[in-house]
């Protein structure tokens, strides 16, 4: 009803629960939707990939998945083998497009050199997580690869709900923005809490000057960036769905985008080119 027609899911999300919910919700409306699913880490043989796809098709109550993505690169398996398995699924009519998730510029180059098609690369991207701007976005623009941006409001940090790091529950305070001493953090680094929340305050001031919610501004900024094909955002209730679509109704001016870029440059510089939000020793091949 509000123009959202793409749905991203994965076997790992609730051990199939997410796929089952999507399938039930789209029953009778399948032709109106674009479904993106994934092959889980560790699912690497041809038989395992086929079985995973078949299980997803059953849970989704559909005959074809529009986009099948490699959830994380597996450096223990030749890309050529994974590509052949996915192309087999496409040739069988079980999937339409092949994409990747969490691929660095090096991984993407190696995948392309191995003969793999890349419809899209799903990556973390937000006003306070701009690592992919260093190498990955330029590569995607050059290669014609669309980016599916996840965590565009950074697990609620860019809604303005939290004013200080101390207010953020441990379950959300795990990224490299926060001190590695937080209970559930595993990166072990110093974090950049003061800089992060000073930046969030600046974003809030810009949003207030536009009379828009901070989340709307944060989403609109991501949507308007180069190479971004779509953003992935969750919602807990129908009202949040409607609020999220506000980013489509309120495009930002070039001046506003420039202000937001400047306001978030410090955190971008501190976190650097490592797209991994949760680990200091990046899971991305850098």
ZITALIN-V296672 format. One line per field, one symbol per residue. ss: DSSP state (h for helix, s for strand, l for the rest). psi: psi as a letter, one per 40 degrees, with the letter a starting at -180 (. if undefined). burial: 1 if it has 9 or more other C-alpha atoms within 8 Angstrom, else 0. Layout:
ss->???
psi->???
burial->???
//
This chain:
ss->lllllsssllllllllhhhhhhhhhllllhhhlssssssllllllhhhhhhhhhhhhhhhllllssssssllllllllhhhhhhhhhhhhhlllssssssslllhhhhhhhhhllllllssssslsllslhhhllhhhhhhhhllssssslllhhhhhhlllllhhhlllllllllllllllllllllllllhhhhhhhhhhhhhhhhhllllhhhhhhhhhhllllssssslllllhhhhhhhlhhhhllllhhhhhhhhhhlhhhhhhhlllllllllllllll
psi->deehehhhaiddgffedddddddddeheedeeihhhaihihegdiddddddddddddddefieihdhhihdihheehhdddddddddddddeedidihiiifhidddddddddeehigdihhihhidegfdeddddddddddefhihhhifdeffedfeedhdiddehiddefeiediheeideiedeidafdddddddddddddddddefiiddddddddddeiiehdiihiiheidddddddedddegiiiddddddddddedddddddaehehdehdgieih.
burial->0000001011101001111111110100000011111111101111011101100110111101111111111000001111101110110001111111111111110111000101111111111111111011111110001111111111001111010010010100111111110100101101111011101111110111000111111111111100110011000000011101111000010001101110110011001011111111010110
//
